[in-house]
Amino acid sequence: MSTRDAAAYGTAVVKPADFDAFWEDVLAQAAKIPLNAEVTPIPLRSTPEVEVFEVHYDSLDNVRVAGWYCLPRKRQEPLPAMVFYPGYVSEPGLPKAYALRGYATFGVAPRGKLRSNHQYNPGYPGLLTHNITDRNTYSYRGFYVDAWRVIDFLLERPEVDNARIGVQGGSQGGALTLLAASMRHEIAAASAQAPYLAGMIDAIELTHSYPYEEINEYLHLHPESRDKVVETLAYFDCHNFVDRIQCPIIVNIGLNDDVCPPETGYAVFERIGSANKKLYPYAGHAHDSNAYEHGAIINRFLDGILQPQPVAA
């Protein structure tokens, strides 16, 4: 870990001149693809309090991706919605707990997760470096779009209040939270924990933990590709997206994190465009970023925006 002042470290990330044009083209391609959403009840995963559904929808490159959708059985519609973005793992969790609290919830499984890996499977490890020298085929190009299209699914659901959609996640899920809040202004509130994919070119110098170590391993085998790797990563780094964020957002980081170094957390937080943002740095905590105690802060923050209490008469 770096012994420098984490808050003062900054970043070496540079925004490409054609960054906006690149993503406008990607989004234009995605807009031409109908969701073709399919919602299937899953009685085995459901409970007397929560209905669970498996959702499938179409995305870039003809990949059909999936996710878990949960609804409280006793509900007063329209409902606020909560999207849970996954970490660098092969399968997301079932977000039943927030459904019990009155939310329509979606556990996102972008390409490469278990229900789409027969179509696309770079693996874990593997996702971070798959086609890393070509921005047009790099793994996260489609992965990001898969995550963003969940918002389109929710906007089509009659039981969801389109003005009350929140997003949250940790690590890779923290990155996807930042990215979704950047690109989808329908999102009303966001909470990003220990965000990954932020300051990637900085992180590979600051830590040798996985997943970032995948990049160092790739460069060890292909040192001649370093410039192309740096160029590609710049199109996918959270730093170059987050100035677009407009919604209220909170971010928490661990000051002893050797997976997503705190230097990168501070730097990306500074770039967030929202006027309503707050950073929670936790001394003595690593990649957990004090999730156990911070969870209550997340709940209060998101509930305060998405489930405001009625004003007494």
Secondary structure in CASP SS format (residue, H / E / C, confidence):
PFRMAT SS
TARGET T0000
AUTHOR 0000-0000-0000
METHOD secondary structure of the structure
MODEL  1
M C 1.00
S C 1.00
T C 1.00
R C 1.00
D C 1.00
A H 1.00
A H 1.00
A H 1.00
Y C 1.00
G C 1.00
T C 1.00
A C 1.00
V C 1.00
V C 1.00
K C 1.00
P C 1.00
A C 1.00
D C 1.00
F H 1.00
D H 1.00
A H 1.00
F H 1.00
W H 1.00
E H 1.00
D H 1.00
V H 1.00
L H 1.00
A H 1.00
Q H 1.00
A H 1.00
A H 1.00
K C 1.00
I C 1.00
P C 1.00
L C 1.00
N C 1.00
A C 1.00
E E 1.00
V E 1.00
T E 1.00
P E 1.00
I C 1.00
P C 1.00
L C 1.00
R C 1.00
S C 1.00
T C 1.00
P C 1.00
E C 1.00
V E 1.00
E E 1.00
V E 1.00
F E 1.00
E E 1.00
V E 1.00
H E 1.00
Y E 1.00
D E 1.00
S C 1.00
L H 1.00
D H 1.00
N H 1.00
V C 1.00
R E 1.00
V E 1.00
A E 1.00
G E 1.00
W E 1.00
Y E 1.00
C E 1.00
L E 1.00
P E 1.00
R C 1.00
K C 1.00
R C 1.00
Q C 1.00
E C 1.00
P C 1.00
L E 1.00
P E 1.00
A E 1.00
M E 1.00
V E 1.00
F E 1.00
Y E 1.00
P C 1.00
G C 1.00
Y C 1.00
V C 1.00
S C 1.00
E C 1.00
P C 1.00
G C 1.00
L C 1.00
P C 1.00
K H 1.00
A H 1.00
Y H 1.00
A H 1.00
L H 1.00
R C 1.00
G C 1.00
Y C 1.00
A E 1.00
T E 1.00
F E 1.00
G E 1.00
V E 1.00
A E 1.00
P C 1.00
R C 1.00
G C 1.00
K C 1.00
L C 1.00
R C 1.00
S C 1.00
N C 1.00
H C 1.00
Q C 1.00
Y C 1.00
N C 1.00
P C 1.00
G C 1.00
Y C 1.00
P C 1.00
G C 1.00
L H 1.00
L H 1.00
T H 1.00
H C 1.00
N C 1.00
I C 1.00
T C 1.00
D C 1.00
R C 1.00
N C 1.00
T C 1.00
Y C 1.00
S H 1.00
Y H 1.00
R H 1.00
G H 1.00
F H 1.00
Y H 1.00
V H 1.00
D H 1.00
A H 1.00
W H 1.00
R H 1.00
V H 1.00
I H 1.00
D H 1.00
F H 1.00
L H 1.00
L H 1.00
E H 1.00
R C 1.00
P C 1.00
E C 1.00
V E 1.00
D E 1.00
N E 1.00
A E 1.00
R E 1.00
I E 1.00
G E 1.00
V E 1.00
Q E 1.00
G E 1.00
G E 1.00
S C 1.00
Q H 1.00
G H 1.00
G H 1.00
A H 1.00
L H 1.00
T H 1.00
L H 1.00
L H 1.00
A H 1.00
A H 1.00
S H 1.00
M H 1.00
R C 1.00
H C 1.00
E C 1.00
I C 1.00
A C 1.00
A E 1.00
A E 1.00
S E 1.00
A E 1.00
Q E 1.00
A C 1.00
P C 1.00
Y C 1.00
L C 1.00
A C 1.00
G C 1.00
M H 1.00
I H 1.00
D H 1.00
A H 1.00
I H 1.00
E H 1.00
L H 1.00
T C 1.00
H C 1.00
S C 1.00
Y C 1.00
P C 1.00
Y C 1.00
E H 1.00
E H 1.00
I H 1.00
N H 1.00
E H 1.00
Y H 1.00
L H 1.00
H H 1.00
L H 1.00
H C 1.00
P H 1.00
E H 1.00
S H 1.00
R H 1.00
D H 1.00
K H 1.00
V H 1.00
V H 1.00
E H 1.00
T H 1.00
L H 1.00
A H 1.00
Y C 1.00
F C 1.00
D C 1.00
C H 1.00
H H 1.00
N H 1.00
F C 1.00
V H 1.00
D H 1.00
R H 1.00
I C 1.00
Q C 1.00
C C 1.00
P C 1.00
I E 1.00
I E 1.00
V E 1.00
N E 1.00
I E 1.00
G E 1.00
L C 1.00
N C 1.00
D C 1.00
D C 1.00
V C 1.00
C C 1.00
P C 1.00
P H 1.00
E H 1.00
T H 1.00
G H 1.00
Y H 1.00
A H 1.00
V H 1.00
F H 1.00
E H 1.00
R H 1.00
I C 1.00
G C 1.00
S C 1.00
A C 1.00
N C 1.00
K E 1.00
K E 1.00
L E 1.00
Y E 1.00
P E 1.00
Y E 1.00
A C 1.00
G C 1.00
H C 1.00
A C 1.00
H C 1.00
D C 1.00
S C 1.00
N C 1.00
A H 1.00
Y H 1.00
E H 1.00
H H 1.00
G H 1.00
A H 1.00
I H 1.00
I H 1.00
N H 1.00
R H 1.00
F H 1.00
L H 1.00
D H 1.00
G H 1.00
I H 1.00
L H 1.00
Q C 1.00
P C 1.00
Q C 1.00
P C 1.00
V C 1.00
A C 1.00
A C 1.00
END
